[in-house]
C-alpha cells in the first residue's frame, strides 16, 4: 500500500502548486490587479453568451468563469492562462444537451475532468507539440465559423430552431426571420459587433465589448424595446455544490462525449498556454500541470452547475497585453466575476440577447487571423489541404473528429514526403587497386546499389520492385551505410528481395549495416540470411573483394596472376 501511494504521489506531487507560485503572486500585484479587472470586463459578456449558447443558460457560464477560472489559475501550469467557458466547447456541448439534457452535460464535465487529471499523471501534455500548425489554424477557422453561425438565431431575434447542426439551425433561423423580421435585434447585434471591431482598431486597450453591451442595455431599457429580448432572471450567487445531477446508469452512454470534451479541453488549453508563452519573454508553461489544473477545474465546475471549461485564447491574450505577471491576475478576474454574480445579477439579467450575439459575432471574426491563413495556404500544397480539410470537418462534423482527421491527413502526407526522400541508386564500383581491364570485367558481373534515407513501410515496396528488376549479374552489393532508419516492414522487404535474387542464382552481399539496424534485421531473420557464407561486411571495398573471390571460385574470373618467383626472374 505504501509503495502504491508513493508511486501515485510521485506522479501527482510535482503537479501541485509550490512555493514559486506564491512568490510569483507578490511580484507586481498592481499590474495583476489592473489586468484581472480588465479581463473580467472582457470575460463577462463572453461567459454570459457562451453559457446561453451551450443550452444551460447564462448562470452556467458565470459559474464556470468563477469556479473553473479560479481553480485553473491556482492549479494550472501557466502563470498567464485565463480559463472559462469558450466557443469551441459550446460547439461540442450543444448536441450533448439536446440528447442527454443539462444533467448529461454536467456529468460529462465531471468525467472529462477526471480524464484530464489522468492524462496529467501520465505526462501526456508534451504530445501537444506534435500537432501541426495547419491543423491548429484550420481548427481555429472552423471554430470561428461555428461560433458565428451559432449566434444567428439570437442576432435575428428568433427562437432557436430545432437541430444539432449549426448550418441547419442557422438556415432555419433565416427562414423564421423571413416570415417575421425583427430588425431591432439585428440592429443591436450589428451595432455591438461594429463597435467592438472598429473600437479594437481605434483603441486596442479599451474593452469595447462591455461598453457596447452597457450602451445596448441602456437603449433597450430607456426605449422599452420589447423586441430586444433580455437574458432573464439570474440567481444572486452560486448554487450550493451538489452531485444530484450524477446518474450512475448513464455513465456508459456518456463515456464517448466525455472523451471528446476532455480531448478538446486538453487541446485548446495547451494551445492557449502556448500562445501566452509566445507573447511574453521568460514565461513557459508546464503542459502536464496545465492538464492537471484544467482537470481539477472541470471536476469542480459541474458541482456548481457550470459547463466544461478550457483555457481561453482571447481572454488569455487580453491578460498578457494588459501586463499580467502572475496567476494573481486570473484569480482577480474570477473574484470580480463572483462579485458581479452576487451584487449585480438584476442588472446583468436585463442585457439583450442580441447584444451578446453581437459580442460573440465580433469575437468569431477576430479569431480569424487572415495573415496566418494566407501564409499556411502559400507554404505548401499539403499545408493548404490540411488547413481546409480541418476547417471543413470542424464545421460539418465536430471539433475532435476534425482534429483527428487533420492529424491523420497530416501524418499521411508527411509519410509520403519522407518516403519520397528514400533513394535506391546504382553506383559504380570502387576501382581500388584493380587494373582497368580487371575493373571492367568486375563491373560486367557485379552491380552495387546504395540505399539512401529511410527504409520503412511507406517506401520499402518501391525498393523491392526496383531491386527485383536487376539485370543478369552474378553478384549484387547493397551499400547500406546511408540508411537513416529501418522498421520491420523494411527489414522484411529486404529479406524478401535477397531471397528472390538468390533463387535467380544471384549472390547478395551487404556492407555498412549500422548497429541500430541490426536488431530489426535480426528479428525478422534477414541478418542471418545476409551472414550466410559471410556475406555481410563492414565496408564496401571488403564486399567487392569478397565478390571477386566468389567469381573466381565460380570460374567466371581467372585467378590473379602471381608475381614471378626469384628463380623465374633469374632464368629471364
LUMMARKOL-575838 format. One record per residue (C-alpha): residue number from 0; x, y, z. Coordinates in pm, 1 decimal, padded with zeros to 6 digits. Each point is the difference from the previous one (the first is absolute). Layout:
# residues N
(NUM,(X,Y,Z))
...
***
This chain:
# residues 572
(0,(00000.0,00000.0,00000.0))
(1,(00282.3,00236.0,00093.4))
(2,(00179.3,-00071.9,-00326.8))
(3,(-00314.9,00065.2,-00205.2))
(4,(-00060.5,00327.2,00185.5))
(5,(00360.4,00104.9,-00056.4))
(6,(-00031.6,-00064.7,-00370.8))
(7,(-00323.6,00196.2,-00020.6))
(8,(00150.2,00289.6,00195.5))
(9,(00303.9,-00011.0,-00225.2))
(10,(-00228.2,00071.7,-00294.0))
(11,(-00244.1,00245.1,00160.2))
(12,(00233.7,00182.8,00240.8))
(13,(00197.3,00192.9,-00266.0))
(14,(-00329.7,00119.8,-00150.5))
(15,(-00116.5,00179.5,00315.6))
(16,(00062.3,00371.3,00071.3))
(17,(00333.7,00080.6,00159.0))
(18,(00189.2,00280.1,00169.5))
(19,(00097.0,00155.5,-00334.4))
(20,(-00368.8,00066.4,-00073.2))
(21,(-00042.5,00189.5,00326.1))
(22,(00314.6,00200.0,-00068.7))
(23,(-00133.5,00092.7,-00343.2))
(24,(-00318.2,00145.0,00149.5))
(25,(00208.0,00264.2,00179.0))
(26,(00199.2,00104.5,-00305.3))
(27,(-00218.5,00287.3,-00125.4))
(28,(-00349.6,-00010.7,00158.8))
(29,(-00105.3,00340.0,-00138.7))
(30,(00050.8,-00106.3,-00359.3))
(31,(-00176.7,-00328.2,00070.1))
(32,(-00293.2,00187.1,00157.8))
(33,(-00042.5,00220.3,-00308.6))
(34,(00033.2,-00297.7,-00234.3))
(35,(-00250.7,-00204.9,00202.1))
(36,(-00258.9,00280.9,-00002.4))
(37,(00041.9,00047.4,-00375.0))
(38,(-00033.1,-00371.7,-00073.8))
(39,(-00310.9,-00023.8,00220.0))
(40,(-00166.5,00279.2,-00196.6))
(41,(00084.4,-00177.7,-00325.5))
(42,(-00100.5,-00341.1,00136.7))
(43,(-00343.1,00098.3,00135.9))
(44,(-00189.0,00022.7,-00330.7))
(45,(00189.2,-00301.4,-00135.7))
(46,(-00087.8,-00213.0,00303.0))
(47,(-00364.4,00101.4,-00026.4))
(48,(-00010.6,-00058.8,-00374.3))
(49,(00173.7,-00337.8,00001.1))
(50,(-00216.1,-00116.9,00290.1))
(51,(-00313.6,00085.0,-00194.2))
(52,(00135.6,-00152.9,-00320.3))
(53,(00088.2,-00326.3,00176.9))
(54,(-00365.3,-00044.4,00097.5))
(55,(00045.2,00016.1,00378.6))
(56,(-00060.1,00372.5,00036.3))
(57,(00195.7,00310.9,00090.8))
(58,(00031.6,-00106.8,00365.0))
(59,(00193.4,-00311.4,-00110.8))
(60,(00246.7,00217.2,-00192.1))
(61,(00056.6,00225.1,00301.0))
(62,(00043.5,-00295.4,00237.2))
(63,(00256.9,-00149.7,-00235.7))
(64,(00194.4,00324.1,-00030.0))
(65,(00013.3,00041.2,00378.7))
(66,(00063.7,-00354.8,00119.8))
(67,(00205.3,-00140.6,-00287.7))
(68,(00178.5,00331.7,-00050.6))
(69,(00120.1,00006.8,00362.0))
(70,(00099.0,-00366.6,00028.7))
(71,(00178.3,-00010.4,-00336.5))
(72,(00193.8,00311.0,00104.8))
(73,(00115.1,-00168.2,00322.3))
(74,(00073.7,-00350.4,-00129.4))
(75,(00077.8,00066.9,-00368.4))
(76,(00340.9,-00004.5,-00161.6))
(77,(-00000.9,00351.2,-00146.1))
(78,(00048.2,00322.6,00195.0))
(79,(-00201.6,00196.3,-00256.0))
(80,(-00277.3,-00235.5,-00110.1))
(81,(-00362.3,00109.7,00050.3))
(82,(-00258.2,-00279.8,-00008.4))
(83,(-00375.5,-00013.4,-00032.9))
(84,(-00277.2,-00088.5,-00247.7))
(85,(00110.9,00025.2,-00361.7))
(86,(-00160.4,-00006.0,-00340.1))
(87,(00182.8,-00315.4,-00100.7))
(88,(-00143.5,-00187.9,00296.5))
(89,(-00354.8,00118.4,-00064.3))
(90,(00022.8,-00154.6,-00345.5))
(91,(00047.3,-00341.7,00163.9))
(92,(-00252.6,00060.6,00278.7))
(93,(-00300.5,00096.8,-00211.0))
(94,(-00067.6,-00352.1,-00137.0))
(95,(00066.1,-00149.7,00347.2))
(96,(-00266.2,00229.0,00151.4))
(97,(-00243.0,-00096.0,-00275.4))
(98,(00050.0,-00372.9,00056.8))
(99,(00065.5,-00034.5,00374.2))
(100,(-00126.9,00325.5,00150.2))
(101,(00176.0,00236.1,00243.9))
(102,(00076.5,-00282.7,00243.0))
(103,(00183.8,-00183.3,-00274.6))
(104,(00221.5,00302.0,-00065.2))
(105,(00089.9,00031.9,00368.1))
(106,(00081.8,-00371.5,00018.8))
(107,(00211.9,00024.7,-00313.4))
(108,(00190.5,00292.5,00150.1))
(109,(00075.7,-00195.5,00316.7))
(110,(00115.6,-00305.6,-00196.4))
(111,(00212.7,00215.2,-00229.3))
(112,(00166.3,00158.2,00303.8))
(113,(00097.4,-00342.8,00132.6))
(114,(00141.2,-00091.0,-00342.5))
(115,(00208.1,00317.4,-00012.0))
(116,(00148.8,-00074.9,00342.2))
(117,(00085.2,-00351.2,-00122.8))
(118,(00164.5,00145.8,-00313.6))
(119,(00205.7,00231.7,00219.9))
(120,(00112.3,-00290.9,00217.3))
(121,(00102.5,-00186.2,-00315.6))
(122,(00202.9,00304.6,-00114.7))
(123,(-00196.9,00030.9,-00325.0))
(124,(00031.1,00379.0,-00026.8))
(125,(00324.1,-00010.7,-00197.7))
(126,(-00175.2,-00156.4,-00300.1))
(127,(-00166.7,00332.6,-00080.8))
(128,(00319.0,00104.9,-00178.0))
(129,(-00068.1,-00259.1,-00268.7))
(130,(-00320.6,00167.7,-00120.5))
(131,(00086.3,00166.7,-00336.4))
(132,(-00062.9,00370.8,-00044.5))
(133,(-00242.3,-00047.7,-00296.9))
(134,(-00219.2,-00220.5,00221.1))
(135,(-00007.7,00269.5,00270.0))
(136,(-00077.5,00275.9,-00251.8))
(137,(-00271.2,-00206.1,-00169.4))
(138,(-00145.3,-00091.0,00338.4))
(139,(-00011.0,00367.1,00103.3))
(140,(-00159.3,00106.8,-00328.2))
(141,(-00265.0,-00269.5,00030.7))
(142,(-00077.6,00099.1,00359.8))
(143,(-00036.7,00364.5,-00103.4))
(144,(-00251.0,-00097.6,-00267.6))
(145,(-00196.5,-00219.2,00240.4))
(146,(-00011.7,00267.8,00270.2))
(147,(-00124.3,00254.3,-00252.1))
(148,(-00271.4,-00232.1,-00130.1))
(149,(-00111.1,-00083.1,00354.2))
(150,(-00083.7,00367.6,00059.8))
(151,(-00231.5,00033.8,-00300.5))
(152,(-00328.6,-00075.7,00186.7))
(153,(00066.0,00253.6,00280.3))
(154,(00140.0,00255.7,-00244.7))
(155,(-00318.3,-00027.7,-00208.2))
(156,(-00224.6,00003.6,00307.7))
(157,(-00169.2,-00333.7,-00074.2))
(158,(-00041.9,-00307.2,00223.5))
(159,(00274.9,-00255.0,-00046.8))
(160,(-00118.3,-00258.8,-00254.0))
(161,(00027.6,-00372.2,00065.4))
(162,(00313.1,-00179.7,-00118.6))
(163,(00354.5,-00082.7,00109.4))
(164,(00180.3,00112.1,-00318.5))
(165,(00088.1,00367.4,-00003.4))
(166,(-00048.4,00035.1,-00373.9))
(167,(-00350.7,-00145.3,00021.2))
(168,(-00091.4,00211.6,00304.0))
(169,(00131.5,00318.8,-00162.3))
(170,(-00193.8,-00068.1,-00322.0))
(171,(-00323.9,-00062.8,00191.2))
(172,(00058.1,00320.5,00197.6))
(173,(00025.9,00198.2,-00324.6))
(174,(-00324.8,-00160.3,-00120.8))
(175,(-00172.7,00096.3,00326.1))
(176,(00136.6,00354.2,-00026.5))
(177,(-00130.0,00030.0,-00356.2))
(178,(-00355.3,-00069.0,00118.5))
(179,(00012.7,00240.3,00298.2))
(180,(00300.6,00238.1,-00011.5))
(181,(00139.4,00141.4,00326.1))
(182,(00210.8,00292.1,-00113.5))
(183,(00051.0,00123.8,00355.1))
(184,(00197.1,-00311.8,00092.1))
(185,(00199.6,00021.5,-00322.7))
(186,(00080.1,00364.5,00072.4))
(187,(00128.1,-00080.8,00349.2))
(188,(00216.0,-00291.3,-00119.2))
(189,(00150.5,00194.8,-00291.0))
(190,(00060.0,00312.3,00209.7))
(191,(00174.5,-00186.3,00281.7))
(192,(00217.0,-00199.0,-00242.2))
(193,(00089.9,00316.7,-00193.1))
(194,(00094.4,00190.9,00316.9))
(195,(00226.6,-00285.5,00110.4))
(196,(00172.1,-00044.2,-00336.4))
(197,(00048.0,00369.6,-00073.1))
(198,(00088.9,00081.5,00359.6))
(199,(00265.1,-00271.7,00012.1))
(200,(00179.6,00169.9,-00288.9))
(201,(-00042.5,00347.1,00143.5))
(202,(00083.8,-00067.2,00367.7))
(203,(00117.5,-00360.6,00045.4))
(204,(00036.1,00037.4,00378.9))
(205,(-00364.5,00103.9,00059.9))
(206,(-00245.7,-00287.2,00071.8))
(207,(-00259.7,00106.0,-00254.4))
(208,(-00199.1,-00320.1,00049.6))
(209,(-00126.1,00106.0,00342.4))
(210,(-00046.8,00361.1,-00119.5))
(211,(-00217.3,-00116.9,-00290.2))
(212,(-00200.4,-00239.4,00217.7))
(213,(-00068.4,00269.2,00262.0))
(214,(-00107.4,00244.7,-00271.9))
(215,(-00228.6,-00258.5,-00163.6))
(216,(-00157.1,-00087.4,00336.9))
(217,(-00058.9,00366.4,00081.2))
(218,(-00164.8,00067.3,-00336.9))
(219,(-00222.3,-00308.6,00033.0))
(220,(-00115.4,00101.2,00348.6))
(221,(-00048.9,00370.7,-00068.5))
(222,(-00184.1,-00055.7,-00328.0))
(223,(-00190.7,-00299.2,00144.4))
(224,(00075.1,-00211.9,-00304.6))
(225,(-00190.9,-00323.7,00049.5))
(226,(00156.8,-00147.2,-00314.0))
(227,(00340.7,00006.1,00176.1))
(228,(-00048.5,-00313.9,00208.9))
(229,(00216.3,00009.1,00318.2))
(230,(00195.8,-00281.3,00165.7))
(231,(-00259.2,-00042.6,00274.6))
(232,(00021.9,-00058.8,00371.4))
(233,(00333.7,-00110.3,00143.6))
(234,(00065.1,-00143.9,00345.9))
(235,(00173.1,00243.2,00236.7))
(236,(00292.1,-00228.9,00079.5))
(237,(00138.1,-00343.8,-00069.2))
(238,(-00208.5,-00307.1,00079.2))
(239,(00093.8,-00236.1,00283.1))
(240,(00238.7,-00272.3,-00129.4))
(241,(-00191.5,-00313.5,-00088.0))
(242,(00039.1,-00335.0,-00174.1))
(243,(-00374.2,-00041.5,-00053.0))
(244,(00050.1,00007.9,-00376.8))
(245,(00213.1,-00313.4,00004.5))
(246,(-00173.2,-00315.9,-00121.5))
(247,(00216.5,-00310.8,00017.3))
(248,(-00212.8,-00178.8,-00259.2))
(249,(00084.4,00255.2,-00269.0))
(250,(00379.6,-00005.5,00042.2))
(251,(00052.8,-00257.6,-00274.3))
(252,(-00199.7,00197.2,-00256.3))
(253,(00180.0,00322.8,00092.4))
(254,(00350.5,-00146.2,-00025.0))
(255,(00050.8,00092.1,-00368.0))
(256,(-00119.5,00362.6,00044.3))
(257,(00223.1,00029.8,00308.4))
(258,(00302.3,-00114.7,-00201.9))
(259,(-00082.8,00262.9,-00263.4))
(260,(-00032.0,00274.2,00262.8))
(261,(00325.1,-00103.3,00171.8))
(262,(00186.6,-00008.6,-00330.5))
(263,(-00127.9,00344.1,-00095.6))
(264,(00075.9,00144.6,00344.5))
(265,(00355.5,-00133.4,-00017.5))
(266,(00057.8,00121.7,-00354.8))
(267,(-00142.2,00349.4,00044.1))
(268,(00156.2,00056.8,00344.1))
(269,(00348.9,-00103.6,-00107.8))
(270,(-00033.1,00200.6,-00320.6))
(271,(-00106.0,00308.0,00196.8))
(272,(00289.2,-00042.9,00244.5))
(273,(00242.4,-00026.5,-00292.1))
(274,(-00140.2,00321.2,-00146.5))
(275,(00056.6,00172.9,00335.3))
(276,(00361.2,-00122.2,00005.4))
(277,(00055.3,00140.5,-00347.5))
(278,(-00128.1,00342.9,00105.7))
(279,(00243.3,00032.6,00290.9))
(280,(00368.9,-00034.1,00081.3))
(281,(00105.9,-00244.1,00268.2))
(282,(-00341.9,-00162.0,00056.5))
(283,(-00032.8,-00372.7,-00070.6))
(284,(-00295.9,-00213.8,00100.0))
(285,(00010.9,-00353.6,00135.2))
(286,(-00228.8,-00199.3,-00232.7))
(287,(-00060.0,-00286.6,00242.4))
(288,(-00084.1,00233.3,00285.4))
(289,(-00229.2,00195.4,-00232.1))
(290,(-00193.9,-00318.9,-00072.2))
(291,(-00016.6,-00066.6,00374.1))
(292,(-00133.3,00349.0,00071.3))
(293,(-00262.2,-00024.9,-00272.2))
(294,(-00099.3,-00340.3,00134.9))
(295,(-00052.5,00137.4,00353.1))
(296,(-00197.0,00294.3,-00143.4))
(297,(-00226.4,-00224.0,-00206.4))
(298,(-00061.3,-00235.1,00291.4))
(299,(-00114.1,00292.6,00218.3))
(300,(-00198.9,00213.4,-00248.6))
(301,(-00287.1,-00252.3,-00049.2))
(302,(-00059.9,-00005.5,00377.5))
(303,(-00105.0,00367.0,-00032.0))
(304,(-00198.4,-00049.8,-00321.7))
(305,(00285.5,00109.9,-00226.5))
(306,(00083.4,-00129.6,-00347.5))
(307,(00337.8,-00152.5,-00094.1))
(308,(00276.0,00259.8,-00022.1))
(309,(00328.1,00043.1,-00185.3))
(310,(00275.0,00254.2,-00024.6))
(311,(-00140.4,00295.3,-00196.0))
(312,(00228.9,00141.5,-00267.4))
(313,(-00178.4,00337.0,-00029.9))
(314,(-00008.2,00068.0,00376.0))
(315,(00355.0,-00127.5,00048.0))
(316,(00121.0,00235.2,-00274.3))
(317,(-00171.0,00295.3,00171.7))
(318,(00159.3,-00104.1,00328.6))
(319,(00348.6,00000.7,-00153.0))
(320,(-00048.5,00326.3,-00189.6))
(321,(-00115.1,00185.8,00311.6))
(322,(00318.6,-00091.1,00186.3))
(323,(-00082.9,-00304.0,00214.0))
(324,(00308.7,-00147.4,00163.8))
(325,(-00138.6,-00289.5,00203.9))
(326,(-00305.3,-00220.0,00054.9))
(327,(-00132.7,00265.2,00241.4))
(328,(-00156.5,00179.6,-00299.1))
(329,(-00212.7,-00303.5,-00091.5))
(330,(-00103.6,-00037.9,00365.0))
(331,(-00108.0,00366.3,00013.1))
(332,(-00196.7,-00052.5,-00322.9))
(333,(-00193.2,-00284.9,00164.0))
(334,(-00052.3,00200.8,00321.0))
(335,(-00140.3,00301.3,-00189.2))
(336,(-00242.5,-00223.8,-00189.2))
(337,(-00105.3,-00154.3,00332.4))
(338,(-00077.6,00347.7,00135.6))
(339,(-00205.9,00072.9,-00311.2))
(340,(-00192.1,-00324.6,00048.5))
(341,(-00084.8,00089.9,00360.8))
(342,(-00054.2,00374.9,-00031.9))
(343,(-00109.0,00081.2,-00353.2))
(344,(-00210.9,-00297.0,-00115.3))
(345,(-00317.2,00215.1,-00048.6))
(346,(00186.6,00241.2,-00226.7))
(347,(00169.4,-00276.7,-00198.3))
(348,(-00334.9,-00170.4,-00056.8))
(349,(-00118.1,00297.7,-00208.1))
(350,(00272.2,-00033.4,-00268.5))
(351,(-00160.6,-00069.0,-00340.7))
(352,(00081.4,-00338.4,-00149.7))
(353,(00061.2,00168.8,-00336.2))
(354,(00273.9,00213.7,00159.9))
(355,(00176.1,-00312.4,00128.6))
(356,(-00037.4,-00153.0,-00346.1))
(357,(00176.9,00305.6,-00140.7))
(358,(00284.7,-00047.9,00250.0))
(359,(00047.7,-00360.9,-00105.5))
(360,(-00028.8,00084.2,-00371.2))
(361,(00280.8,00254.8,00039.6))
(362,(00201.4,-00253.5,00202.3))
(363,(-00038.3,-00256.3,-00278.9))
(364,(00116.0,00250.4,-00260.4))
(365,(00302.3,00098.5,00208.7))
(366,(00098.2,-00365.4,00041.7))
(367,(00077.8,-00023.4,-00371.6))
(368,(00361.8,00100.2,-00061.9))
(369,(-00001.6,00074.2,-00371.3))
(370,(00378.1,00037.0,-00015.7))
(371,(00058.9,-00341.9,00157.5))
(372,(-00254.0,-00165.5,-00228.3))
(373,(00157.9,00159.2,-00306.1))
(374,(00347.4,-00110.4,00110.7))
(375,(-00115.6,-00359.8,00054.3))
(376,(-00177.8,-00009.8,-00334.0))
(377,(00312.1,00124.3,-00179.2))
(378,(00249.0,-00219.1,00186.8))
(379,(-00061.2,-00334.3,-00171.4))
(380,(-00289.1,-00171.7,-00168.4))
(381,(-00009.9,-00254.5,00282.8))
(382,(-00034.3,00272.8,00263.3))
(383,(-00285.0,00159.8,-00193.1))
(384,(-00180.1,-00334.3,-00034.4))
(385,(00034.7,-00075.3,00372.7))
(386,(-00123.1,00346.9,00099.0))
(387,(-00308.3,-00007.7,-00224.5))
(388,(-00085.9,-00359.8,00086.5))
(389,(00022.5,00064.0,00376.2))
(390,(-00212.1,00316.1,-00026.6))
(391,(-00268.9,-00171.8,-00208.7))
(392,(-00004.8,-00302.2,00231.8))
(393,(-00036.4,00230.5,00301.6))
(394,(-00300.6,00161.2,-00162.0))
(395,(-00159.4,-00315.7,-00139.9))
(396,(00084.8,-00266.8,00259.7))
(397,(00133.6,00101.3,00342.1))
(398,(00314.0,00147.2,00149.0))
(399,(00168.4,-00310.2,00136.7))
(400,(-00057.8,-00202.6,-00315.7))
(401,(00120.7,00295.0,-00204.4))
(402,(00329.3,00006.5,00191.1))
(403,(00034.2,-00377.5,-00039.8))
(404,(-00066.5,00028.0,-00374.4))
(405,(00251.5,00283.1,-00027.6))
(406,(00264.5,-00197.1,00190.3))
(407,(-00056.3,-00314.0,-00207.7))
(408,(00022.3,00189.0,-00329.5))
(409,(00303.9,00196.0,00120.9))
(410,(00167.4,-00324.1,00107.0))
(411,(-00075.9,-00167.5,-00332.3))
(412,(00136.6,00294.1,-00199.0))
(413,(00308.2,00017.4,00222.2))
(414,(00065.1,-00371.5,-00051.4))
(415,(-00039.3,00048.0,-00372.1))
(416,(00254.6,00282.1,00005.6))
(417,(00245.5,-00202.8,00209.3))
(418,(-00046.3,-00305.6,-00220.6))
(419,(00076.3,00214.8,-00302.5))
(420,(00341.0,00076.9,00148.2))
(421,(00100.1,-00367.7,-00006.2))
(422,(00227.9,-00077.1,-00296.0))
(423,(00122.9,-00323.6,-00152.7))
(424,(00274.1,00074.1,-00249.9))
(425,(00249.1,-00209.7,-00191.1))
(426,(00352.7,00125.5,00067.0))
(427,(00326.8,-00082.7,-00178.6))
(428,(00237.7,-00246.4,00161.1))
(429,(00296.2,00144.2,00180.9))
(430,(00302.6,-00078.6,-00217.0))
(431,(00235.7,-00054.1,00290.9))
(432,(00333.8,-00156.7,-00108.5))
(433,(-00151.3,-00184.9,-00297.4))
(434,(00127.9,00063.9,-00350.1))
(435,(-00230.8,00163.4,-00252.0))
(436,(-00051.3,-00331.2,-00178.0))
(437,(-00076.9,-00186.2,00319.7))
(438,(-00230.0,00276.6,00121.8))
(439,(-00201.0,-00016.5,-00323.4))
(440,(-00032.8,-00376.3,00040.5))
(441,(-00119.4,00038.2,00356.9))
(442,(-00257.6,00263.9,-00102.6))
(443,(-00139.1,-00246.4,-00252.7))
(444,(-00094.2,-00250.6,00269.2))
(445,(-00040.8,00209.9,00315.6))
(446,(-00248.8,00281.3,00059.5))
(447,(-00009.3,00224.1,00308.7))
(448,(-00302.7,00186.7,00132.8))
(449,(-00001.7,00269.2,00266.0))
(450,(-00307.6,00046.1,00222.0))
(451,(-00043.7,00358.1,00123.8))
(452,(-00253.9,00116.1,00258.3))
(453,(-00269.2,-00195.0,00187.2))
(454,(-00079.8,-00361.5,-00083.6))
(455,(-00343.3,-00031.7,00159.9))
(456,(-00353.2,-00106.2,-00087.2))
(457,(-00081.6,00305.2,-00210.6))
(458,(00303.1,-00041.5,-00227.2))
(459,(00103.9,-00363.6,00028.6))
(460,(-00217.6,-00150.5,-00272.9))
(461,(00136.0,00238.6,-00262.7))
(462,(00345.2,-00119.5,00100.2))
(463,(-00107.6,-00363.1,-00049.9))
(464,(-00135.4,00070.1,-00347.6))
(465,(00316.8,00176.5,-00109.6))
(466,(00229.1,-00265.0,00143.6))
(467,(-00198.9,-00279.4,-00160.0))
(468,(00066.9,00153.9,-00343.6))
(469,(00376.8,-00046.9,00030.0))
(470,(00145.3,-00124.5,-00329.6))
(471,(00191.7,-00326.0,-00034.4))
(472,(00306.9,00037.7,00215.5))
(473,(00175.9,-00238.0,00232.8))
(474,(00032.8,00215.9,00312.4))
(475,(-00205.6,00288.5,00148.7))
(476,(00162.1,00219.1,00267.2))
(477,(-00236.3,00200.3,00223.1))
(478,(00169.8,00303.6,00150.0))
(479,(-00203.6,00078.4,00314.1))
(480,(00210.6,00249.4,00192.8))
(481,(-00235.3,00285.0,-00097.5))
(482,(-00323.7,-00165.6,00114.1))
(483,(-00131.9,00247.7,00257.8))
(484,(-00268.2,-00219.5,00155.9))
(485,(-00155.0,-00340.4,-00051.9))
(486,(-00316.0,-00163.6,00130.3))
(487,(-00123.1,-00359.9,-00006.7))
(488,(-00166.0,00050.4,-00338.9))
(489,(00321.7,00129.1,-00151.0))
(490,(00196.1,-00292.3,00146.4))
(491,(-00253.9,-00253.7,-00128.6))
(492,(00004.2,00154.7,-00346.7))
(493,(00380.0,-00013.0,-00000.1))
(494,(-00010.0,-00365.7,00101.1))
(495,(-00255.6,-00075.3,-00273.2))
(496,(00214.1,00174.9,-00261.6))
(497,(00311.2,-00194.8,00102.6))
(498,(-00190.3,-00329.8,-00019.2))
(499,(-00138.5,00081.5,-00345.1))
(500,(00344.9,00087.6,-00131.3))
(501,(00147.9,-00319.1,00146.6))
(502,(-00266.8,-00206.4,-00179.3))
(503,(00125.6,00159.6,-00322.1))
(504,(00351.7,-00112.3,00085.3))
(505,(00118.2,00349.4,00093.7))
(506,(00216.9,00035.4,00309.5))
(507,(-00086.8,00295.5,00223.1))
(508,(00261.9,00170.3,00217.5))
(509,(-00067.4,00284.5,00242.4))
(510,(00234.0,00264.0,00137.2))
(511,(-00018.2,00274.5,00261.4))
(512,(-00296.6,-00123.5,00205.2))
(513,(-00034.5,00232.7,00298.9))
(514,(-00014.5,-00138.2,00353.7))
(515,(-00344.4,00147.8,00057.5))
(516,(-00140.8,-00193.1,-00296.9))
(517,(00136.5,-00340.0,00097.3))
(518,(-00272.6,-00063.5,00256.4))
(519,(-00288.5,00036.8,-00245.6))
(520,(00184.1,-00198.3,-00269.8))
(521,(00076.7,-00273.0,00250.8))
(522,(-00360.9,-00009.2,00125.5))
(523,(-00139.9,-00086.8,-00344.7))
(524,(00283.0,-00237.3,-00095.7))
(525,(00152.6,00224.3,-00264.3))
(526,(00331.8,00032.4,00180.4))
(527,(00054.9,-00377.0,00009.1))
(528,(-00074.3,-00011.5,-00370.6))
(529,(00259.0,00266.7,-00075.1))
(530,(00253.9,-00162.5,00227.1))
(531,(-00037.2,-00328.1,-00187.5))
(532,(00343.9,-00095.9,-00125.1))
(533,(00135.3,00328.6,00134.5))
(534,(-00189.5,00236.0,-00232.9))
(535,(-00020.0,00299.4,00235.4))
(536,(00295.7,00238.0,00014.5))
(537,(00096.2,00314.6,00186.2))
(538,(00121.2,00187.2,-00309.3))
(539,(-00076.9,00006.2,-00369.2))
(540,(00362.1,-00079.6,-00110.8))
(541,(-00018.8,-00312.2,00214.6))
(542,(-00324.7,-00101.2,-00172.0))
(543,(00156.0,00058.4,-00344.3))
(544,(00299.1,-00219.6,00087.4))
(545,(-00239.0,-00271.6,00121.0))
(546,(-00200.3,00031.5,-00322.9))
(547,(00316.5,-00043.1,-00208.3))
(548,(00099.3,-00309.0,00200.4))
(549,(-00347.9,-00142.8,-00057.4))
(550,(00029.4,00053.2,-00375.9))
(551,(00341.9,-00165.0,-00004.1))
(552,(-00137.3,-00300.1,00186.8))
(553,(-00284.5,-00023.9,-00248.7))
(554,(00248.2,00008.9,-00289.2))
(555,(-00137.8,00323.1,-00139.4))
(556,(00322.4,00192.0,00056.4))
(557,(00354.1,-00132.4,-00046.8))
(558,(00217.5,-00030.2,00305.0))
(559,(00223.2,00303.6,00045.0))
(560,(00345.6,-00036.2,-00145.4))
(561,(00263.7,-00074.8,00262.6))
(562,(00319.5,00206.9,-00008.6))
(563,(00298.0,-00196.7,-00142.6))
(564,(00220.1,-00181.5,00248.1))
(565,(00372.5,00075.0,00046.0))
(566,(00100.5,-00309.1,-00206.4))
(567,(-00225.9,00109.4,-00286.4))
(568,(00149.8,00345.5,00010.8))
(569,(00353.3,-00157.0,-00011.1))
(570,(-00085.8,-00213.2,-00304.0))
(571,(-00123.2,00312.3,-00175.9))
***
